[in-house]
Amino acid sequence: MAEFILLFVAIGILPRRTLREKKIYCISVCILMCCLVGLRNINIGQLDTVRGYIPEFKRILNMSYKDIFVQFKDPIFYVVEKLWQQVSTNEYVFLFVFGIPYNASIAYFIYKYSDYPGISFVAVMGLSIWKYAFTGMRHVMAAAFLICAFIALVENKKKLHWTLIIIAACFHSTAIIFFIVYPLTKFKKIERYIPLTGIIALFSFLLRKYMLSLIGFILSLLKSSRYIRYSQVGEVGNLQGYLLNLLIITVLLFIYGTRSKIREDNISKKSAYKLNTGNISFKLLDTMQFITLILYALSPVIFEFSRVATFFGFSTIVLIPQYINLEKNEKTKIIIRLVISFCFAILFLFIVAPRGNLIPYYFNWEQYR
């Protein structure tokens, strides 16, 4: 695993490749990511797999489709799982195959829109986006469709965009929140609202108990059991994800904000969310980052908002290279790419991976110690 990250650090500082080289690189990395996720020991990750998904996989072997709809939340995921069992009942094959859509969608997204795919892949790990591939199977199945929904929006295929969000919500109901992206793109200069996220974060941190009580009261009126589950889990969110993403967007806007506005005038005639260069509109990327910050700011109140934030935070993996590419001095650009790649690698190796129980890494044929 460590060698894998160091390889990305080296590749991250290289200039943009030809389209063919970029394609080969992204496919190669995608295969490697799929293998690392699919061939892991089931104990790798935050135990959702060994405590939840594997027991459920075995449980539905003898269940009818009707029982699945009655007994499971977000039953479509388990229906697809049941259908897969007609092909194989091996839990390791199940883990491998169901991890492919998420890794493939990330790789395709990077191939299509990232100026520096090496940086993007390291950012995927440093920003905890890849971590969920090892643990949140319903979450990542939904996220795979949401990444495709985002691509559809960029390409001005709105009907496909909305359809893919609905499909994603069938796998994980929280994915329905992605519907807010399109309306928020109508706001002018949304980056001006970023200070508002700081106020939300401060209130969430200082008044968590009172805000949670208010949410609990509202959910009790709806006769929802979610508040009880949050209370029993006892997880308290933190603002680390918020502070990291705030630092990224603040620095980029401070240094390259003016240049990005000049480039924003070069919008494609075919899509309001795409530049003539083929890159994503800076306005759309800033909107995604704003939503990410809002959700991370609320995570001290409801811990799972930090997971939901990754539904939008994946855009950061192309936002960073796109802003860096506004730098005119080539030597400065190389230094920036090197520093960013190194920082994300360190972040993954010493914070994300240890906390996510990703290292030391064990294959499924190895004994977990």
C-alpha positions as CSV (number, residue, x, y, z in Angstrom):
1,M,0.0,0.0,0.0
2,A,2.8,2.5,0.9
3,E,4.6,1.8,-2.4
4,F,1.4,2.4,-4.2
5,I,1.1,5.9,-2.7
6,L,4.7,6.8,-3.3
7,L,4.2,5.9,-7.0
8,F,1.4,8.4,-7.2
9,V,3.6,11.1,-5.6
10,A,6.2,10.6,-8.3
11,I,3.6,10.6,-11.1
12,G,1.7,13.5,-9.7
13,I,4.4,16.1,-10.6
14,L,4.6,15.0,-14.2
15,P,3.0,17.2,-16.9
16,R,-0.2,16.4,-18.7
17,R,0.0,13.3,-20.9
18,T,-1.3,12.7,-24.4
19,L,-4.9,11.5,-24.4
20,R,-3.8,8.0,-25.1
21,E,-1.2,7.9,-22.3
22,K,-3.7,9.4,-19.9
23,K,-6.2,6.7,-20.8
24,I,-3.7,3.9,-20.3
25,Y,-2.6,5.4,-17.0
26,C,-6.1,5.9,-15.7
27,I,-7.2,2.3,-16.7
28,S,-4.0,0.9,-15.0
29,V,-4.7,2.8,-11.8
30,C,-8.3,1.8,-11.9
31,I,-7.4,-1.9,-12.2
32,L,-4.9,-1.6,-9.3
33,M,-7.5,0.2,-7.1
34,C,-10.1,-2.5,-7.9
35,C,-7.7,-5.2,-7.0
36,L,-6.7,-3.6,-3.7
37,V,-10.3,-3.1,-2.7
38,G,-11.6,-6.5,-4.0
39,L,-8.8,-8.7,-2.7
40,R,-8.7,-7.3,0.8
41,N,-9.2,-9.3,3.9
42,I,-12.8,-8.6,5.1
43,N,-11.4,-7.0,8.3
44,I,-9.7,-4.2,6.4
45,G,-11.8,-1.1,6.7
46,Q,-14.0,0.2,9.5
47,L,-15.7,-3.2,10.2
48,D,-18.9,-2.4,8.3
49,T,-18.0,-5.2,5.9
50,V,-17.3,-7.9,8.5
51,R,-20.1,-6.9,10.8
52,G,-22.8,-5.8,8.3
53,Y,-22.4,-6.6,4.6
54,I,-21.0,-10.1,4.8
55,P,-23.5,-11.3,7.4
56,E,-26.3,-9.7,5.4
57,F,-25.0,-11.3,2.2
58,K,-25.2,-14.7,3.8
59,R,-28.6,-13.9,5.3
60,I,-30.4,-13.0,2.1
61,L,-29.3,-16.3,0.5
62,N,-32.5,-17.9,1.9
63,M,-34.7,-14.8,1.8
64,S,-37.3,-14.0,-0.8
65,Y,-37.4,-10.7,-2.7
66,K,-40.6,-9.8,-0.8
67,D,-38.8,-10.3,2.5
68,I,-35.9,-8.2,1.4
69,F,-38.2,-5.2,0.6
70,V,-39.9,-5.6,4.0
71,Q,-36.8,-6.1,6.2
72,F,-34.1,-3.8,4.7
73,K,-33.6,-0.1,4.4
74,D,-32.7,0.8,0.8
75,P,-33.8,-2.6,-0.4
76,I,-32.7,-2.1,-4.0
77,F,-29.1,-2.7,-3.0
78,Y,-30.0,-6.0,-1.5
79,V,-32.2,-7.0,-4.5
80,V,-29.2,-6.4,-6.8
81,E,-27.1,-8.4,-4.3
82,K,-29.7,-11.3,-4.4
83,L,-29.6,-11.2,-8.2
84,W,-25.8,-11.4,-8.1
85,Q,-26.1,-14.6,-5.9
86,Q,-27.5,-16.3,-9.0
87,V,-24.0,-15.9,-10.4
88,S,-21.9,-16.5,-7.3
89,T,-22.4,-17.0,-3.6
90,N,-18.8,-16.4,-2.7
91,E,-18.5,-13.4,-0.5
92,Y,-15.0,-12.5,-1.8
93,V,-16.2,-12.4,-5.4
94,F,-19.1,-10.3,-4.1
95,L,-16.7,-7.7,-2.5
96,F,-14.6,-7.6,-5.6
97,V,-17.4,-7.1,-8.2
98,F,-19.4,-4.6,-6.1
99,G,-16.3,-2.5,-5.6
100,I,-15.7,-2.0,-9.3
101,P,-18.4,0.6,-10.2
102,Y,-17.0,3.1,-7.6
103,N,-13.4,2.8,-8.6
104,A,-14.3,2.8,-12.3
105,S,-16.4,6.0,-12.0
106,I,-13.6,7.8,-10.1
107,A,-11.0,6.8,-12.7
108,Y,-13.3,7.8,-15.6
109,F,-14.1,11.1,-14.0
110,I,-10.3,11.8,-13.6
111,Y,-9.6,10.7,-17.1
112,K,-12.3,12.9,-18.5
113,Y,-11.7,16.2,-16.6
114,S,-8.4,16.2,-14.7
115,D,-5.4,18.0,-16.1
116,Y,-3.0,16.1,-13.8
117,P,-4.5,12.6,-13.1
118,G,-1.6,11.7,-10.7
119,I,-2.6,14.6,-8.4
120,S,-6.2,13.6,-8.6
121,F,-5.6,10.0,-7.6
122,V,-3.5,11.0,-4.6
123,A,-6.2,13.5,-3.7
124,V,-8.8,10.7,-3.8
125,M,-6.8,9.0,-1.0
126,G,-5.8,12.0,1.0
127,L,-9.4,13.4,1.1
128,S,-10.8,10.1,2.4
129,I,-12.8,9.5,-0.8
130,W,-11.3,6.1,-1.6
131,K,-11.5,5.0,2.0
132,Y,-15.2,4.4,1.7
133,A,-14.6,1.8,-1.0
134,F,-13.3,-0.5,1.8
135,T,-16.3,-0.1,4.1
136,G,-19.5,1.6,2.8
137,M,-20.8,-0.6,0.1
138,R,-24.2,0.9,-0.3
139,H,-22.7,4.4,0.0
140,V,-20.1,3.8,-2.8
141,M,-22.7,2.1,-5.1
142,A,-24.8,5.3,-4.8
143,A,-21.7,7.5,-5.2
144,A,-20.8,5.7,-8.5
145,F,-24.1,6.8,-10.0
146,L,-23.7,10.3,-8.5
147,I,-20.3,10.8,-10.2
148,C,-22.0,9.8,-13.5
149,A,-24.9,12.2,-12.7
150,F,-22.4,15.0,-12.2
151,I,-20.7,14.2,-15.5
152,A,-24.2,14.2,-17.2
153,L,-24.8,17.7,-15.7
154,V,-21.4,18.9,-17.1
155,E,-22.3,17.6,-20.5
156,N,-25.8,19.3,-20.3
157,K,-27.7,16.0,-20.2
158,K,-30.1,17.1,-17.5
159,K,-32.7,14.3,-17.8
160,L,-29.9,11.7,-17.5
161,H,-28.5,13.7,-14.5
162,W,-31.9,13.5,-12.7
163,T,-32.4,9.9,-13.6
164,L,-29.0,8.8,-12.3
165,I,-29.7,10.7,-9.0
166,I,-32.9,8.7,-8.5
167,I,-31.1,5.4,-9.2
168,A,-28.4,6.4,-6.7
169,A,-31.1,7.1,-4.1
170,C,-32.4,3.6,-4.6
171,F,-29.1,2.3,-3.3
172,H,-28.7,4.9,-0.5
173,S,-31.5,7.2,0.3
174,T,-29.2,10.1,1.3
175,A,-28.1,10.4,-2.3
176,I,-31.4,12.3,-3.0
177,I,-29.6,15.4,-1.6
178,F,-27.7,15.6,-4.9
179,F,-30.7,17.3,-6.4
180,I,-29.6,20.5,-4.8
181,V,-26.6,20.9,-7.1
182,Y,-28.5,22.1,-10.1
183,P,-30.5,24.9,-8.3
184,L,-27.4,26.1,-6.5
185,T,-25.6,26.6,-9.7
186,K,-28.0,29.4,-10.4
187,F,-26.5,31.5,-7.6
188,K,-24.1,34.1,-8.8
189,K,-20.6,34.2,-7.2
190,I,-21.5,31.4,-4.8
191,E,-17.9,31.5,-3.4
192,R,-19.0,34.7,-1.6
193,Y,-21.1,32.6,0.7
194,I,-18.2,30.5,2.0
195,P,-17.9,32.6,5.2
196,L,-21.4,31.5,6.0
197,T,-20.1,27.9,6.3
198,G,-17.8,29.1,9.0
199,I,-20.7,30.4,11.1
200,I,-22.5,27.1,10.6
201,A,-19.4,25.2,11.6
202,L,-19.0,27.3,14.8
203,F,-22.6,26.8,15.8
204,S,-22.4,23.1,15.1
205,F,-19.3,22.7,17.2
206,L,-20.5,24.9,20.2
207,L,-24.2,24.1,20.2
208,R,-24.1,20.4,19.1
209,K,-26.2,19.2,22.0
210,Y,-29.0,21.7,21.4
211,M,-29.1,21.3,17.7
212,L,-29.2,17.5,18.1
213,S,-32.1,17.8,20.5
214,L,-33.9,20.0,17.9
215,I,-33.3,17.5,15.2
216,G,-34.4,14.7,17.5
217,F,-37.7,16.6,18.2
218,I,-38.4,17.0,14.5
219,L,-37.6,13.4,13.7
220,S,-39.8,12.3,16.6
221,L,-42.7,14.1,15.0
222,L,-42.0,12.1,11.9
223,K,-41.8,9.0,14.0
224,S,-38.3,8.3,12.7
225,S,-35.9,5.9,14.5
226,R,-32.8,7.6,13.0
227,Y,-32.3,9.9,16.1
228,I,-32.3,6.9,18.4
229,R,-29.7,5.2,16.3
230,Y,-27.5,8.4,16.3
231,S,-27.8,8.5,20.1
232,Q,-26.9,4.9,20.5
233,V,-23.9,5.0,18.2
234,G,-22.5,7.9,20.2
235,E,-20.3,9.1,17.3
236,V,-19.4,12.7,17.4
237,G,-18.3,14.4,14.2
238,N,-15.4,16.8,14.0
239,L,-14.5,19.7,11.8
240,Q,-11.3,18.2,10.3
241,G,-12.9,17.5,6.9
242,Y,-14.4,21.0,6.9
243,L,-11.1,22.7,7.8
244,L,-9.1,20.7,5.2
245,N,-11.6,21.5,2.4
246,L,-11.9,25.2,3.5
247,L,-8.1,25.5,3.4
248,I,-8.0,24.1,-0.1
249,I,-10.7,26.3,-1.6
250,T,-9.6,29.4,0.2
251,V,-6.0,29.2,-1.0
252,L,-7.0,28.4,-4.5
253,L,-9.5,31.3,-4.7
254,F,-7.0,33.7,-3.0
255,I,-4.3,32.9,-5.5
256,Y,-6.2,32.1,-8.7
257,G,-9.7,33.4,-8.1
258,T,-9.3,36.4,-10.5
259,R,-7.8,34.2,-13.3
260,S,-10.6,31.6,-12.9
261,K,-13.2,34.4,-13.5
262,I,-11.4,35.4,-16.7
263,R,-11.4,31.7,-17.9
264,E,-15.1,31.5,-16.9
265,D,-16.0,33.8,-19.7
266,N,-14.9,31.1,-22.1
267,I,-18.0,28.9,-21.5
268,S,-18.9,26.3,-24.1
269,K,-22.0,27.1,-26.2
270,K,-23.2,23.5,-25.7
271,S,-23.2,23.5,-21.9
272,A,-23.2,26.3,-19.2
273,Y,-21.2,23.9,-17.0
274,K,-18.3,23.4,-19.3
275,L,-15.4,25.5,-20.7
276,N,-14.4,25.5,-24.4
277,T,-11.2,23.7,-23.2
278,G,-13.3,20.7,-22.1
279,N,-12.7,21.5,-18.4
280,I,-15.6,21.8,-15.9
281,S,-16.9,25.3,-15.3
282,F,-15.2,26.9,-12.3
283,K,-18.6,28.1,-11.1
284,L,-19.9,24.5,-10.9
285,L,-16.7,23.3,-9.1
286,D,-17.0,26.1,-6.6
287,T,-20.7,25.2,-6.1
288,M,-19.8,21.6,-5.3
289,Q,-17.1,22.8,-2.9
290,F,-19.6,25.1,-1.2
291,I,-22.0,22.2,-0.6
292,T,-19.2,20.0,0.7
293,L,-18.3,22.7,3.2
294,I,-21.9,23.0,4.4
295,L,-22.2,19.3,5.0
296,Y,-18.8,19.0,6.8
297,A,-19.8,22.0,8.9
298,L,-22.9,20.2,10.1
299,S,-21.0,16.9,10.8
300,P,-20.5,17.7,14.5
301,V,-24.3,17.5,14.9
302,I,-24.9,14.5,12.7
303,F,-21.8,12.3,12.1
304,E,-23.0,10.8,8.9
305,F,-23.0,14.2,7.2
306,S,-19.2,13.7,6.8
307,R,-20.0,10.7,4.6
308,V,-22.7,12.5,2.7
309,A,-20.1,15.3,2.1
310,T,-18.1,12.9,-0.1
311,F,-21.1,12.8,-2.5
312,F,-20.0,16.3,-3.5
313,G,-16.3,16.3,-2.3
314,F,-15.2,14.1,-5.1
315,S,-15.2,17.2,-7.4
316,T,-12.2,18.5,-5.4
317,I,-10.0,15.9,-7.2
318,V,-10.4,17.8,-10.4
319,L,-10.8,21.2,-8.9
320,I,-7.3,21.3,-7.6
321,P,-5.5,20.4,-10.9
322,Q,-7.7,22.8,-12.8
323,Y,-6.9,25.7,-10.5
324,I,-3.2,24.8,-10.5
325,N,-3.2,24.9,-14.3
326,L,-4.0,28.6,-14.2
327,E,-0.4,29.1,-12.9
328,K,1.6,30.7,-15.7
329,N,5.1,29.9,-14.4
330,E,6.0,26.3,-15.3
331,K,8.6,25.9,-12.6
332,T,6.2,27.2,-10.0
333,K,3.6,24.8,-11.3
334,I,5.9,21.8,-10.9
335,I,6.8,22.8,-7.3
336,I,3.1,23.2,-6.4
337,R,2.2,19.8,-7.9
338,L,5.1,18.2,-6.0
339,V,4.1,19.8,-2.7
340,I,0.4,19.0,-3.0
341,S,1.0,15.3,-4.0
342,F,3.4,14.9,-1.1
343,C,0.9,16.5,1.4
344,F,-1.9,14.2,0.2
345,A,0.3,11.1,0.4
346,I,1.4,12.0,3.9
347,L,-2.2,12.7,4.9
348,F,-3.3,9.3,3.6
349,L,-0.4,7.3,5.1
350,F,-0.5,8.8,8.6
351,I,-4.1,9.9,9.2
352,V,-6.7,8.5,6.7
353,A,-5.3,5.0,6.3
354,P,-4.6,4.3,10.0
355,R,-7.9,5.7,11.2
356,G,-9.7,3.8,8.4
357,N,-7.9,0.5,9.3
358,L,-6.4,0.3,5.8
359,I,-2.9,-0.3,6.9
360,P,-1.3,-2.7,7.5
361,Y,-3.0,-4.2,4.5
362,Y,-3.9,-7.9,4.3
363,F,-5.1,-9.9,1.3
364,N,-8.1,-12.1,1.7
365,W,-5.9,-15.3,1.7
366,E,-3.8,-13.9,4.5
367,Q,-4.5,-14.3,8.2
368,Y,-5.6,-11.0,9.7
369,R,-3.6,-10.1,12.8
